[in-house]
Amino acid sequence: MTGADGRRPIVVGVDPDPSRRLALGWGADEADRRGVPLRLVHAQGLPTGGYRSGEVRPSWEEWNEALHGGGGQVLKEAVAFVESRRPTLEVSTLLAEGEPAWVLREEARGAALVVVGTRHLRKGRELFTSASVALPLTAHAPCPVAVVPEAEYVTQQPAYLVVGVDGSPRSAAAVDFAFEAAALRGALLRAVYAWHPPRLGLLDEDAEVQECRRVLSETVAGRIAMHPGVELRHEVVRGHPVQVLTEASEHALGLVVGTRGHGGFTGMLLGSVSQGVLHHARCPVITVPA
């Protein structure tokens, strides 16, 4: 899927609902910002309301034909939306059969970034429906994944991004991505270390906080020289990482976190922090595999 010139595209999973366009617009803007192609992917699993027609008889051939026709129309409308927003952007499309999470994971192998939209994830509702691809895709994709909420989110000036830091290799990869994203946007970057003290307390809390500051400084040190134009703020905040990062990113352009990269069940693979911010953050969340 990588182009002849070596550029990896931004892949966007296209929702059949034409009213859900925030993720599509976000992906088009990101591709234009990076100077890479945009690839629009619509995966046909179970038929949606947009495909159903009273004229379609219950035969497999006609149902499949109607499904393909509906999917083609979804992509046609998506291309028109992108062309009106970013007329010079190079755009390709793919209409695929299969579960959306699986199709997008395969597309992710040659992508710079995969973008999907989602309604606010709620446990026990959208989390386990076939329409929700965010969690399984984020858990297994080999490239960064941006999950863009379909509800409008309010940003704040000066514009800023938030990245979660904990000193691990996965957060180091997230920091690399966050610096690049901040540089492309001319945005401030807030590197946040959430310190959650143990229930039984510590003998020397001040020393523990200083250690967190040291880890945070060492994690971002090499990146500052590579991106001298990015204004950076270090923050060590006491509290649970999900709550701290969610609150820090309330009016952010995006929240960047790392994933564990390998594992079994989705929750174990993503980790509680990555999965938690996907549930609670109101801005786009970009998860970066180590």
C-alpha positions as CSV (number, residue, x, y, z in Angstrom):
1,M,0.0,0.0,0.0
2,T,3.0,2.3,0.4
3,G,3.2,4.6,-2.7
4,A,5.8,4.4,-5.4
5,D,7.5,7.4,-3.8
6,G,7.8,5.6,-0.4
7,R,5.2,7.7,1.3
8,R,2.9,5.8,3.7
9,P,-0.7,7.1,3.6
10,I,-3.0,8.1,6.3
11,V,-5.8,5.5,6.4
12,V,-9.3,6.6,7.5
13,G,-12.1,4.1,8.3
14,V,-15.2,5.6,6.6
15,D,-18.4,5.4,8.6
16,P,-21.6,4.8,6.5
17,D,-23.4,7.6,8.4
18,P,-22.8,10.8,6.4
19,S,-23.4,12.9,9.5
20,R,-20.2,11.4,11.1
21,R,-17.5,13.3,9.3
22,L,-15.2,14.6,12.1
23,A,-12.8,11.7,11.8
24,L,-12.8,11.9,8.0
25,G,-12.0,15.7,8.2
26,W,-9.3,15.1,10.8
27,G,-7.6,12.5,8.7
28,A,-7.8,14.6,5.6
29,D,-6.2,17.6,7.4
30,E,-3.5,15.3,8.9
31,A,-2.6,13.9,5.5
32,D,-2.4,17.4,4.0
33,R,-0.3,18.6,6.9
34,R,2.1,15.7,6.4
35,G,2.2,15.8,2.6
36,V,1.1,12.2,2.3
37,P,-1.8,10.4,0.4
38,L,-5.1,9.7,2.1
39,R,-6.7,6.2,1.8
40,L,-10.4,5.9,2.5
41,V,-11.4,2.4,3.6
42,H,-15.0,1.2,4.0
43,A,-15.4,-2.4,5.3
44,Q,-18.6,-4.3,4.7
45,G,-19.5,-6.6,7.6
46,L,-23.1,-6.8,8.5
47,P,-25.5,-4.6,6.5
48,T,-26.4,-1.3,8.1
49,G,-29.6,0.7,7.8
50,G,-28.2,2.7,5.0
51,Y,-28.0,-0.4,2.8
52,R,-31.5,-1.8,3.4
53,S,-34.1,-1.4,0.7
54,G,-37.6,-2.7,0.4
55,E,-36.9,-3.6,-3.2
56,V,-34.1,-6.0,-2.3
57,R,-35.3,-9.6,-2.2
58,P,-33.8,-11.9,0.4
59,S,-31.4,-13.7,-1.9
60,W,-27.7,-13.7,-1.2
61,E,-26.7,-12.5,-4.7
62,E,-29.0,-9.5,-4.7
63,W,-28.3,-8.7,-1.0
64,N,-24.5,-8.8,-1.8
65,E,-25.0,-6.6,-4.9
66,A,-27.0,-4.0,-2.8
67,L,-24.3,-4.1,-0.1
68,H,-21.5,-3.4,-2.6
69,G,-23.6,-0.6,-4.2
70,G,-24.2,1.0,-0.8
71,G,-20.5,0.7,0.1
72,G,-19.5,2.3,-3.2
73,Q,-21.9,5.2,-2.6
74,V,-20.4,5.7,1.0
75,L,-16.9,6.0,-0.5
76,K,-18.1,8.3,-3.3
77,E,-19.6,10.7,-0.8
78,A,-16.5,10.5,1.4
79,V,-14.3,11.4,-1.6
80,A,-16.5,14.3,-2.4
81,F,-16.3,15.6,1.2
82,V,-12.5,15.3,1.2
83,E,-12.1,17.0,-2.2
84,S,-14.2,19.9,-1.1
85,R,-12.1,20.3,2.1
86,R,-8.6,19.5,0.7
87,P,-8.8,19.7,-3.1
88,T,-5.1,19.0,-3.8
89,L,-4.9,15.9,-1.6
90,E,-4.1,12.6,-3.3
91,V,-7.0,10.2,-2.4
92,S,-7.5,6.5,-3.0
93,T,-10.3,4.2,-1.8
94,L,-10.8,0.6,-0.8
95,L,-14.1,-1.2,-0.5
96,A,-13.4,-4.4,1.5
97,E,-15.4,-7.3,2.8
98,G,-14.9,-8.3,6.4
99,E,-15.1,-7.0,10.0
100,P,-13.9,-3.3,10.0
101,A,-11.4,-3.8,12.8
102,W,-9.7,-6.7,10.9
103,V,-9.7,-4.8,7.6
104,L,-8.2,-1.7,9.1
105,R,-5.6,-3.7,11.0
106,E,-4.4,-5.2,7.7
107,E,-4.4,-1.7,6.1
108,A,-2.3,-0.5,9.0
109,R,0.6,-2.6,8.0
110,G,1.5,-0.1,5.3
111,A,0.1,3.1,6.9
112,A,1.6,6.0,8.7
113,L,-1.5,6.4,10.8
114,V,-5.0,4.9,10.9
115,V,-7.9,7.2,11.8
116,V,-11.3,6.1,13.1
117,G,-14.3,7.9,14.5
118,T,-16.3,6.9,17.5
119,R,-19.1,8.0,19.6
120,H,-18.1,8.3,23.2
121,L,-17.2,4.8,24.3
122,R,-19.4,3.5,27.1
123,K,-18.8,0.3,28.9
124,G,-21.5,-2.4,28.1
125,R,-22.8,-0.5,25.2
126,E,-20.7,0.5,22.2
127,L,-17.7,-1.4,23.6
128,F,-19.0,-4.8,22.5
129,T,-20.9,-3.9,19.3
130,S,-19.6,-4.7,15.8
131,A,-19.8,-1.0,15.0
132,S,-17.1,-0.2,17.5
133,V,-13.7,-0.8,16.1
134,A,-11.6,1.6,18.2
135,L,-10.5,-0.8,21.0
136,P,-9.7,-3.9,19.0
137,L,-7.9,-1.9,16.3
138,T,-5.9,0.1,18.8
139,A,-4.9,-3.0,20.5
140,H,-3.5,-4.8,17.5
141,A,-2.5,-2.2,14.8
142,P,1.2,-2.0,14.1
143,C,1.1,1.8,13.5
144,P,-0.3,4.7,15.5
145,V,-4.1,4.9,15.6
146,A,-6.1,8.1,16.1
147,V,-9.6,7.8,17.6
148,V,-11.6,10.9,16.9
149,P,-14.8,11.5,18.9
150,E,-17.8,12.4,16.8
151,A,-19.0,14.9,19.3
152,E,-17.5,18.3,18.8
153,Y,-14.7,19.1,21.2
154,V,-13.5,22.6,22.2
155,T,-9.8,23.5,21.9
156,Q,-8.0,26.2,23.8
157,Q,-5.5,28.9,22.9
158,P,-2.6,28.6,22.7
159,A,-3.2,25.3,21.0
160,Y,-1.5,22.4,22.7
161,L,-1.1,18.6,22.7
162,V,-0.7,16.3,25.7
163,V,1.5,13.3,25.9
164,G,1.6,10.7,28.7
165,V,5.0,9.8,30.0
166,D,6.0,7.0,32.4
167,G,9.6,6.2,31.4
168,S,8.7,3.0,29.5
169,P,9.7,2.3,25.9
170,R,6.0,2.6,24.9
171,S,5.8,6.1,26.3
172,A,9.1,7.0,24.6
173,A,7.5,6.1,21.2
174,A,4.5,8.2,22.1
175,V,6.8,11.2,23.0
176,D,8.5,10.9,19.6
177,F,5.1,11.0,17.8
178,A,3.9,13.9,20.0
179,F,6.9,16.1,19.3
180,E,6.4,15.6,15.5
181,A,2.7,16.3,15.8
182,A,3.2,19.4,17.8
183,A,5.9,20.7,15.4
184,L,3.6,20.1,12.4
185,R,0.8,22.1,14.1
186,G,2.9,24.8,15.7
187,A,1.4,23.8,19.0
188,L,2.7,23.7,22.6
189,L,3.4,20.2,24.0
190,R,2.5,19.3,27.6
191,A,4.5,16.2,28.7
192,V,2.6,14.8,31.7
193,Y,3.8,12.3,34.2
194,A,0.9,11.1,36.4
195,W,2.2,10.0,39.8
196,H,-0.1,7.7,41.7
197,P,1.3,7.1,45.2
198,P,0.7,3.6,46.8
199,R,-2.2,3.2,49.2
200,L,0.1,2.7,52.2
201,G,2.0,5.9,51.4
202,L,5.7,6.5,51.1
203,L,8.4,7.4,53.6
204,D,9.8,10.1,51.4
205,E,7.2,11.5,49.0
206,D,9.3,14.4,47.9
207,A,12.1,12.1,46.8
208,E,9.6,10.0,44.8
209,V,8.3,13.1,43.0
210,Q,11.8,14.2,42.2
211,E,12.5,10.8,40.7
212,C,9.4,11.3,38.5
213,R,10.7,14.7,37.4
214,R,14.1,13.1,36.5
215,V,12.5,10.4,34.4
216,L,10.3,12.9,32.7
217,S,13.2,15.2,31.9
218,E,15.3,12.3,30.6
219,T,12.5,11.0,28.4
220,V,12.0,14.3,26.5
221,A,15.7,15.5,26.6
222,G,16.8,14.2,23.2
223,R,13.6,15.3,21.4
224,I,14.0,19.0,22.3
225,A,17.1,19.3,20.2
226,M,15.4,17.6,17.3
227,H,12.3,19.9,17.5
228,P,13.6,23.3,18.7
229,G,10.5,25.1,17.6
230,V,8.2,23.1,20.0
231,E,7.5,24.8,23.3
232,L,7.5,22.1,26.0
233,R,6.1,22.0,29.4
234,H,7.0,19.3,32.0
235,E,4.2,18.4,34.4
236,V,4.3,15.9,37.3
237,V,0.7,15.6,38.6
238,R,-0.5,13.5,41.5
239,G,-3.4,11.2,40.7
240,H,-4.6,8.2,38.7
241,P,-3.1,8.4,35.2
242,V,-6.5,8.1,33.4
243,Q,-7.9,11.0,35.4
244,V,-4.8,13.1,35.2
245,L,-4.4,12.7,31.4
246,T,-8.1,13.1,30.7
247,E,-8.2,16.4,32.7
248,A,-5.0,17.6,31.2
249,S,-6.3,17.0,27.6
250,E,-9.8,18.5,28.1
251,H,-9.2,21.3,25.6
252,A,-6.2,19.8,23.7
253,L,-5.8,19.2,20.0
254,G,-5.1,15.6,21.0
255,L,-3.8,13.2,23.6
256,V,-0.9,10.9,22.8
257,V,-0.3,7.7,24.8
258,G,1.6,4.5,24.3
259,T,0.4,0.9,24.0
260,R,2.0,-2.3,25.3
261,G,2.4,-3.7,21.8
262,H,1.9,-7.4,22.6
263,G,-0.4,-9.5,24.7
264,G,-3.6,-11.5,24.7
265,F,-7.0,-10.0,25.6
266,T,-7.7,-6.5,24.4
267,G,-7.6,-5.0,27.9
268,M,-4.3,-6.6,28.7
269,L,-2.8,-5.6,25.4
270,L,-3.8,-1.9,25.6
271,G,-3.2,-1.5,29.3
272,S,-5.6,0.2,31.7
273,V,-4.4,3.7,31.0
274,S,-4.7,3.5,27.2
275,Q,-8.0,1.9,27.4
276,G,-9.2,4.3,30.1
277,V,-8.4,7.5,28.2
278,L,-10.2,6.0,25.1
279,H,-13.3,5.8,27.3
280,H,-13.0,9.2,29.0
281,A,-11.0,11.7,26.9
282,R,-13.1,14.2,24.9
283,C,-10.4,15.1,22.4
284,P,-8.8,12.8,19.7
285,V,-6.6,10.1,21.3
286,I,-3.6,8.8,19.4
287,T,-2.2,5.5,20.6
288,V,1.4,4.7,19.6
289,P,2.8,1.1,19.7
290,A,6.2,0.8,21.2
